[in-house]
Amino acid sequence: MGEVEGLQVSLAGAEEQIAQLDAEQIRQRQVIDLGMPSFSQLATRTSTATGPSS
């Protein structure tokens, strides 16, 4: 009986650790928008300015 109880405690601890790791992965995948354009957005912009006015 003691061995079964020990295994159940170990299993509960392992399941809790897995849940914590899953939650950490979800937090790391979340994107935070800083409102700044990406490099690809900046690099594809073209200037619409015309030459100097005379």
C-alpha positions as a Markdown table, in Angstrom:
| # | Residue | x | y | z |
|---|---|---|---|---|
| 1 | Met | 0.0 | 0.0 | 0.0 |
| 2 | Gly | 2.8 | 2.5 | 0.8 |
| 3 | Glu | 4.4 | 2.0 | -2.6 |
| 4 | Val | 1.2 | 2.7 | -4.4 |
| 5 | Glu | 0.7 | 5.9 | -2.3 |
| 6 | Gly | 4.3 | 7.0 | -3.1 |
| 7 | Leu | 3.7 | 6.5 | -6.8 |
| 8 | Gln | 0.5 | 8.5 | -6.7 |
| 9 | Val | 2.3 | 11.4 | -5.0 |
| 10 | Ser | 5.1 | 11.2 | -7.7 |
| 11 | Leu | 2.5 | 11.1 | -10.4 |
| 12 | Ala | 0.7 | 14.1 | -9.0 |
| 13 | Gly | 4.0 | 16.0 | -8.8 |
| 14 | Ala | 4.9 | 15.2 | -12.4 |
| 15 | Glu | 1.5 | 16.2 | -13.6 |
| 16 | Glu | 1.8 | 19.5 | -11.8 |
| 17 | Gln | 5.2 | 20.1 | -13.3 |
| 18 | Ile | 3.9 | 19.4 | -16.8 |
| 19 | Ala | 1.1 | 21.9 | -16.3 |
| 20 | Gln | 3.6 | 24.5 | -15.2 |
| 21 | Leu | 5.8 | 23.9 | -18.3 |
| 22 | Asp | 2.7 | 24.1 | -20.6 |
| 23 | Ala | 1.7 | 27.4 | -19.0 |
| 24 | Glu | 5.2 | 28.8 | -19.4 |
| 25 | Gln | 5.2 | 27.8 | -23.1 |
| 26 | Ile | 1.9 | 29.5 | -23.7 |
| 27 | Arg | 3.2 | 32.7 | -22.0 |
| 28 | Gln | 6.3 | 32.6 | -24.2 |
| 29 | Arg | 4.3 | 32.3 | -27.4 |
| 30 | Gln | 2.2 | 35.3 | -26.7 |
| 31 | Val | 3.2 | 38.3 | -29.0 |
| 32 | Ile | 3.5 | 41.7 | -27.5 |
| 33 | Asp | 2.7 | 44.5 | -30.0 |
| 34 | Leu | 5.0 | 47.4 | -29.3 |
| 35 | Gly | 3.4 | 49.5 | -32.1 |
| 36 | Met | 6.7 | 49.6 | -34.0 |
| 37 | Pro | 6.9 | 48.6 | -37.7 |
| 38 | Ser | 9.0 | 45.6 | -38.5 |
| 39 | Phe | 12.1 | 45.8 | -40.6 |
| 40 | Ser | 10.4 | 44.2 | -43.6 |
| 41 | Gln | 7.7 | 46.9 | -43.4 |
| 42 | Leu | 10.3 | 49.6 | -43.4 |
| 43 | Ala | 12.4 | 48.1 | -46.1 |
| 44 | Thr | 9.5 | 47.8 | -48.6 |
| 45 | Arg | 8.5 | 51.5 | -48.3 |
| 46 | Thr | 9.4 | 53.7 | -51.2 |
| 47 | Ser | 9.8 | 57.4 | -51.2 |
| 48 | Thr | 7.0 | 59.4 | -52.9 |
| 49 | Ala | 8.9 | 62.7 | -52.6 |
| 50 | Thr | 9.6 | 64.5 | -55.8 |
| 51 | Gly | 12.8 | 66.4 | -56.7 |
| 52 | Pro | 13.6 | 69.9 | -55.5 |
| 53 | Ser | 11.1 | 72.6 | -56.5 |
| 54 | Ser | 12.4 | 75.4 | -58.7 |
